[in-house]
């Protein structure tokens, strides 16, 4: 998936999985293992059921057997004790409860990020979760869905650059200063702010950056929805990009209404 998005190998795996709307491989492996366990318990084969019971009995003193490894994998789940008990008693594990519990354990990785500020904690997972990640549920019960730009017919270089921007695999100074050293303050304008995603999208006065924001505004409009959490700009003379975009939309609407009203008046006079 990193090759598809064309991001660096150092990009956080959890971020890449969420961007692509995928769940980790461990989720599918564990779910398949429990389904296999339940199917063996329901099997018509007496030999297979006896083999499973022998393996369950072996798990109490041999940690290398299949049942022992599956039992250890339950650790960390909220219903870990109940799932282990059902397995050792050779009764079916409730799949719906198990899957919800397993997903909850995987979502804990975003727990720290949810209560953290990207500018206070310089971590890619925190930045992605707070500023870029989609909170919409995906198909088939997946907790996250793919962002809309991955469904668009974009040029390869646009898709690559936008993916890198969202996953903090870019060359903005907040990231490049980690390996090149130096300051993270923006060198393209005089705002004196850290050159990160938030600054580039809303507060940077660089003419080239402003032109790119307007050119690709349809890609950026889904990002940074919780505007009330953003700090105000340092300069009262500068209007943030999102407000400029809103004003331009209002002006276009007023112009369209005025034109339609004029056309209607002309038709009435005729």
LINGILIN-V352436 format. One record per pair of residues at least 4 apart in sequence whose C-alpha atoms are under 6 Angstrom apart, sorted by sequence separation. I is the first residue (numbers start at 1). J is the second residue. D is the distance in whole Angstrom. If there is no record, write none. Layout:
BEGIN
i,j,d
I,J,D
I,J,D
END
This chain:
BEGIN
i,j,d
2,6,6
18,22,6
26,30,6
39,43,6
58,62,6
87,91,6
95,99,6
118,122,6
127,131,6
128,132,5
129,133,5
138,142,5
158,162,6
164,168,6
173,177,5
176,180,6
177,181,4
195,199,6
199,203,5
200,204,5
213,217,5
217,221,6
2,7,5
17,22,5
63,68,5
75,80,6
86,91,5
128,133,5
138,143,6
164,169,5
165,170,5
171,176,5
177,182,5
199,204,6
74,80,5
137,143,5
138,144,5
164,170,5
137,144,4
138,145,4
177,184,6
59,67,6
118,126,6
136,144,6
137,145,5
185,193,5
186,194,6
59,68,5
118,127,5
136,145,6
185,194,4
186,195,4
174,184,5
184,194,5
185,195,5
56,67,6
173,184,5
71,84,6
113,126,4
189,205,6
189,206,6
188,206,6
174,195,6
173,195,6
174,196,5
132,166,6
203,240,5
202,240,5
202,241,5
38,92,5
132,223,6
131,224,5
21,144,5
21,145,5
21,146,5
20,146,5
19,146,6
6,160,6
5,160,6
7,164,6
END
